[in-house]
Amino acid sequence: MKTKPRNWRQWAFVLIVVGYVQYIVLIAVAMHYYPGGTLSNHDTVGYLFWNNYTSDLSRRVSLSGDPNTISRSLYEVSQCILYLILCLFFIALPRLFSKAKSARLLANIGSVFGVIGAISMVIETFIPWDLHKLAMETFDETFNIAFTAALLLYIVAIFRDKLFPKVYAYVILAYLFIGACLPVIYFAFPHPEKALDNRLQSIAVVIVSYGAAVCVSIFAYGAWRVDKRRRELGTDSTLGKG
């Protein structure tokens, strides 16, 4: 049976990978233009990968006291593109779980959490870290909780779906295990104004952030394969009753 023309869901699964690539590239450029300063040392020059936080790029004024216009603009563009695509990704996912009602329900709830988390990050994008720290932390924490809930629900949905390879659930589990280490680091080393705490916190954030990019990209590839397989078998979930 011939594969049907590529639908919007397949594009959503491809776009999420593109979204992470553009994010990594634009954030790298933003790092290049960051004037300098870390929480533990305001006199450093430029962005220090193992000492600065990505959120430092959102500051209107860098920690060194210099204007941060270019870095902040690139940060806003990259974040908005990524998390708007992430919304589309979560909207597209539930249709892959039409054959098992329990899996479909879990996927739908998971996507609600996923969209809430993504929207939280879009809002957070426009909140300068140096002006409204509490508000930015609130939206950031909303994303962390919602995104974790979404992934946990999708793990269960994958295990309850016969067509979705279980390896993708294990990939998500591995990422969640890594992500669980972040609050432990923050609790054990809570003072970023100290050099050691600053270094360990920023390293943990980098690992979790890039881990999310790898995890979601692999998950998106799995979703693309499942959607393609369903269409080849003539069981496109848009034709099912769910």
C-alpha angles and dihedrals in degrees: 000000000000119000112251119242114284111275131211092265092061089051089051090054091050094044094057089063090048088049093056092045093053089045093054092046097047093043089052089054090046089053089053091057097042106118097217148261134115131210090257097040123024092186099068119115122232129348114318107208094209097041108036125072122228087239088064086073089064093062118112088212119031122234088258088062097252126125112269101198101134096044092046093050092050090046091054094048095047094046095047093050093047099048096041087055089047088057090054090047093055092045090054098047105072094063089069090067101056098122098063113050094203091050091047091051092050090047092051092050090045091053091051088057090044093053092046089052094047093048089049089057093048088055092044089055091072096047112094111227092219095051105038107020096157094051092048092049090049094055091042091053090046088056093048093052096042094044092049091049091049093052093046091053091048091052090059092042091054092051090052094049117082097204100047110087110241093222089081091058089054090050090055091046090053091052093048089052090053091045091052088063092064098073088044090057091047091050095046095043105029101159112081090176086073116080097232095046090046092052096047094045094049092047090051091050091051092050093048094044095051090039088060090052092052095043097048092043091053090045090050090051089052091049090050091052093048092048091048091048093050091051092049089053091048092245099116103170092226086070094050127091093231 
